[in-house]
């Protein structure tokens, strides 16, 4: 049985839509940790620990994220398109939610603020490379300042290792096999047009073999 895939979308007509908060978690669903900027000799990129900065991706476009239906136990995947990732970032900033943070999607915490938010446009030259990331075009990156002592201690103890978003999204069922098979986005679908194109091609090309009366 083919595994179900859902594309997550943002409907701004809904009262609740988009990213409400950014949570600090031990195991990010997008499987990318943030960078802990400190004087720790084990880290490749270091800076003054007094800055208490965390840098990492909030959303990676087209990345398959596994989920399980709590009621049925069905396993499925969700993903965000580049367009939805950008929409989520713009709505988050427009609604001024930069101070909305939780830990492990539970307790709300103060003293944590998004100080930079950007979309990777040129993966080769994006500043995320400075922090050791190799992420695709369209990724939403965050730089977060942590003034909360308890949260920062959790970061140093590796209890928090990445970002995970919280929000409200609609979903659309996607048949991934069909999506992969359809190589031509603008190809005609009506049979009459296809038949006309086929006739034109056959005037120029001689089929080498036929299968079930269809020329190849």
Rosetta blueprint (number, residue, H / E / L):
1 X L
2 X L
3 X L
4 X E
5 X E
6 X E
7 X E
8 X E
9 X E
10 X L
11 X L
12 X L
13 X L
14 X L
15 X L
16 X L
17 X L
18 X E
19 X E
20 X E
21 X E
22 X E
23 X E
24 X E
25 X E
26 X L
27 X L
28 X L
29 X L
30 X L
31 X L
32 X L
33 X L
34 X L
35 X E
36 X E
37 X L
38 X L
39 X L
40 X L
41 X L
42 X L
43 X L
44 X L
45 X L
46 X L
47 X L
48 X L
49 X H
50 X H
51 X H
52 X L
53 X E
54 X E
55 X E
56 X E
57 X E
58 X E
59 X E
60 X L
61 X L
62 X L
63 X L
64 X L
65 X E
66 X E
67 X E
68 X E
69 X L
70 X L
71 X L
72 X L
73 X L
74 X L
75 X E
76 X E
77 X E
78 X E
79 X E
80 X L
81 X L
82 X H
83 X H
84 X H
85 X H
86 X H
87 X H
88 X H
89 X H
90 X H
91 X H
92 X H
93 X H
94 X H
95 X L
96 X L
97 X L
98 X L
99 X L
100 X L
101 X E
102 X E
103 X E
104 X L
105 X L
106 X L
107 X E
108 X E
109 X E
110 X L
111 X L
112 X E
113 X E
114 X E
115 X E
116 X E
117 X E
118 X E
119 X E
120 X L
121 X L
122 X L
123 X L
124 X L
125 X L
126 X L
127 X H
128 X H
129 X H
130 X H
131 X H
132 X L
133 X L
134 X L
135 X L
136 X L
137 X L
138 X L
139 X L
140 X E
141 X E
142 X E
143 X E
144 X E
145 X E
146 X E
147 X L
148 X L
149 X H
150 X H
151 X H
152 X H
153 X H
154 X H
155 X H
156 X H
157 X L
158 X L
159 X L
160 X L
161 X L
162 X E
163 X E
164 X E
165 X E
166 X E
167 X E
168 X E
169 X L
170 X E
171 X E
172 X E
173 X E
174 X E
175 X L
176 X H
177 X H
178 X H
179 X H
180 X H
181 X H
182 X L
183 X L
184 X L
185 X L
186 X L
187 X L
188 X L
189 X L
190 X L
191 X H
192 X H
193 X H
194 X H
195 X H
196 X H
197 X H
198 X H
199 X H
200 X H
201 X H
202 X H
203 X H
204 X H
205 X L
206 X L
207 X L
208 X L
209 X L
210 X E
211 X E
212 X L
213 X L
214 X E
215 X E
216 X L
